Amino acid sequence: MNILEWAFGKRMTPAERLRKNQRMIDKAIRELDQVRVKLEKQEKTLVGQIKQSAKNSQMGAAKIQAKDLVRTRRYVEKFYGMRSQLQKISLRLQTHRTNEQMMQAMKGATMALGSMNRSMNLPALQRIAMEFERETAIMDERQEMVDDAIDDAMDVGIEEEGDEIVEQVLEEIGVDLNQSFGETPTGLQSEKVADGRIAQAIGGPSGGGGGGDPGDDDLQARLDSLRK
């Protein structure tokens, strides 16, 4: 503590002065409320006394008590007005105190942002971003090469095994693989032959009897076996 602080007291900051004045106003409001409550109780007491004096026909005492009642009510109203004014001042001080706190917070945030901006190296950040993009592209290319190698390794022999399975199934049902793949419109021709035979069965044999092509008879027999 230096000589000035010892002689004139410690110098307070604006925030400390606001807090001190806020406490003083709150104390004054509490004291006003206490006095007002006492006056309201006194008012009720005076009303009872006036009624009692009127019942006892003591009109002089009743008039004096009535004057005291009027003065008491006026002071109660005055205390309400004073409390309202103190509350108004307290709200203003609270508003200024909040603004002061907001300014201090903004000041600290501004200093922090300035320090961060000064410490940020934009060329280094751009270089890091470019390196990251390049390394990501290299990783994607390598991953694509690995995927292609795995696909090639997994697909070895799949086509041959598929052809063998198809040929085995066709052998089981009695169809030659080479004939089926070599003669594409066989199915359409079979349908025409089948339709022709059905027409003959319905209309009866015409002319030459039952003489037909042996190849067609063999194809018809295979189709009949597939239908079964």
C-alpha positions in Angstrom: 0.0 0.0 0.0 1.5 3.3 -1.1 1.0 6.8 0.6 -1.8 7.8 -1.8 -3.8 4.7 -1.0 -3.2 5.2 2.7 -4.3 8.9 2.6 -7.2 8.8 0.1 -8.1 5.2 0.1 -7.7 2.5 -2.5 -8.6 3.5 -6.0 -11.5 1.5 -7.2 -12.2 0.4 -10.7 -15.5 1.4 -12.4 -16.8 -2.2 -11.9 -16.1 -2.0 -8.2 -17.8 1.4 -7.9 -20.9 0.0 -9.7 -21.0 -2.9 -7.3 -20.6 -0.6 -4.2 -23.4 1.7 -5.4 -25.6 -1.3 -6.2 -25.2 -2.6 -2.6 -26.0 0.8 -1.2 -29.2 1.1 -3.2 -30.3 -2.4 -2.3 -29.8 -1.6 1.4 -31.8 1.6 1.1 -34.6 -0.3 -0.6 -34.7 -2.9 2.2 -34.8 -0.1 4.9 -37.7 1.6 3.1 -39.6 -1.6 3.0 -39.1 -2.1 6.7 -40.4 1.4 7.5 -43.3 1.0 5.1 -44.4 -2.3 6.7 -44.4 -0.6 10.1 -46.5 2.3 8.8 -49.0 -0.1 7.3 -49.3 -1.9 10.6 -49.8 1.5 12.3 -52.4 2.4 9.7 -54.5 -0.7 10.7 -54.1 0.1 14.3 -55.3 3.7 13.8 -58.4 2.4 11.9 -59.3 0.2 14.8 -58.7 3.1 17.3 -60.9 5.4 15.2 -63.7 2.9 15.3 -63.3 2.4 19.0 -63.4 6.2 19.6 -66.5 6.5 17.5 -68.3 3.8 19.4 -67.4 5.6 22.7 -68.6 9.0 21.2 -65.2 10.5 21.5 -65.4 12.6 18.4 -62.3 14.8 19.2 -60.1 11.8 19.6 -61.5 10.3 16.5 -60.7 13.4 14.4 -57.1 13.5 15.7 -56.7 9.8 15.0 -58.1 10.4 11.5 -55.5 13.1 10.8 -52.8 10.6 11.9 -54.3 8.0 9.6 -54.2 10.4 6.6 -50.6 11.4 7.3 -49.6 7.7 7.7 -51.2 6.8 4.4 -49.5 9.7 2.6 -46.1 8.5 4.0 -46.9 5.0 2.8 -47.5 6.3 -0.7 -44.4 8.4 -0.5 -42.3 5.4 0.5 -43.8 3.4 -2.4 -42.7 6.3 -4.8 -39.2 6.4 -3.2 -38.8 2.6 -3.5 -39.8 2.9 -7.2 -37.2 5.5 -7.9 -34.5 3.5 -6.1 -35.5 0.4 -8.0 -35.2 2.4 -11.3 -31.7 3.6 -10.4 -30.7 0.0 -9.4 -31.9 -1.3 -12.7 -29.8 1.3 -14.5 -26.7 0.5 -12.5 -27.3 -3.2 -13.3 -27.6 -2.4 -17.0 -24.3 -0.5 -16.9 -22.6 -3.2 -15.0 -23.8 -5.8 -17.6 -22.5 -3.6 -20.4 -19.2 -3.3 -18.6 -18.9 -7.1 -18.3 -19.9 -7.5 -22.0 -17.2 -5.0 -23.0 -14.6 -6.8 -20.9 -15.6 -10.1 -22.5 -15.4 -8.6 -26.0 -12.0 -7.1 -25.2 -10.7 -10.5 -24.1 -12.2 -12.3 -27.1 -10.7 -9.7 -29.4 -7.2 -10.1 -27.9 -7.5 -13.9 -28.2 -8.6 -13.7 -31.8 -5.8 -11.3 -32.6 -3.3 -13.5 -31.0 -4.6 -16.5 -32.9 -4.5 -14.6 -36.2 -0.9 -13.5 -35.6 0.1 -17.0 -34.8 -1.6 -18.5 -37.9 0.8 -19.1 -40.8 -1.3 -19.0 -44.0 1.5 -20.2 -46.4 2.2 -23.1 -44.1 -1.5 -23.9 -43.9 -1.8 -23.9 -47.6 1.2 -26.1 -48.0 -0.2 -28.6 -45.5 -3.5 -28.6 -47.4 -1.7 -29.3 -50.7 0.4 -32.1 -49.2 -2.7 -33.6 -47.7 -4.5 -33.5 -51.0 -1.6 -35.1 -52.8 -1.2 -37.8 -50.3 -4.9 -38.5 -50.4 -4.8 -38.9 -54.2 -1.8 -41.3 -54.0 -3.6 -43.3 -51.4 -6.7 -43.5 -53.6 -4.7 -44.7 -56.6 -3.0 -47.4 -54.5 -6.2 -48.5 -53.0 -7.7 -48.8 -56.6 -4.7 -50.9 -57.7 -5.0 -53.2 -54.7 -8.8 -53.6 -55.4 -8.1 -54.5 -59.0 -5.4 -57.0 -58.0 -7.8 -58.6 -55.5 -10.6 -58.7 -58.1 -8.3 -60.4 -60.6 -7.1 -62.9 -58.1 -10.6 -63.8 -57.0 -12.0 -64.0 -60.5 -9.4 -66.6 -61.7 -11.2 -69.7 -63.1 -14.7 -68.3 -62.4 -15.6 -68.2 -66.1 -14.4 -71.8 -66.8 -16.2 -73.1 -63.8 -19.4 -71.3 -64.9 -19.1 -72.9 -68.3 -18.6 -76.3 -66.8 -21.6 -76.0 -64.6 -23.8 -74.9 -67.5 -22.6 -77.8 -69.6 -23.2 -80.2 -66.8 -26.8 -79.0 -66.3 -27.5 -79.2 -70.0 -26.1 -82.7 -70.2 -28.4 -83.7 -67.3 -31.5 -82.5 -69.1 -30.4 -83.9 -72.4 -29.4 -80.8 -74.4 -26.2 -80.5 -76.3 -24.3 -77.3 -75.3 -22.8 -76.8 -78.8 -26.1 -77.3 -80.5 -27.9 -74.9 -78.1 -25.3 -72.1 -78.5 -24.7 -72.7 -82.2 -28.3 -72.6 -83.4 -29.8 -69.5 -81.8 -33.3 -69.6 -83.3 -33.9 -73.3 -82.2 -36.5 -72.3 -79.6 -38.5 -70.4 -82.2 -38.3 -73.2 -84.7 -39.4 -75.7 -82.0 -42.4 -73.6 -81.2 -43.4 -73.5 -84.9 -43.0 -77.2 -85.3 -44.9 -77.8 -82.1 -47.7 -75.6 -83.3 -47.8 -77.4 -86.7 -48.1 -80.8 -84.9 -50.8 -79.6 -82.7 -52.8 -78.3 -85.8 -52.4 -81.7 -87.4 -53.6 -83.5 -84.3 -56.7 -81.4 -84.2 -57.4 -81.5 -88.0 -56.2 -85.0 -88.6 -53.5 -86.4 -91.0 -53.4 -84.8 -94.4 -52.4 -86.8 -97.5 -49.0 -88.4 -96.9 -49.8 -89.9 -93.5 -47.3 -89.7 -90.6 -44.1 -89.3 -92.5 -41.9 -86.5 -90.9 -38.4 -85.4 -90.6 -36.4 -87.6 -88.1 -34.5 -84.5 -86.8 -37.8 -82.8 -86.0 -39.1 -86.0 -84.3 -35.9 -86.1 -82.1 -36.2 -82.4 -81.2 -39.9 -82.9 -80.3 -39.0 -85.8 -78.1 -36.5 -83.7 -76.2 -39.0 -80.9 -75.7 -41.5 -83.4 -74.4 -39.0 -84.7 -71.9 -38.2 -81.1 -70.7 -41.9 -80.4 -70.2 -42.2 -83.5 -68.1 
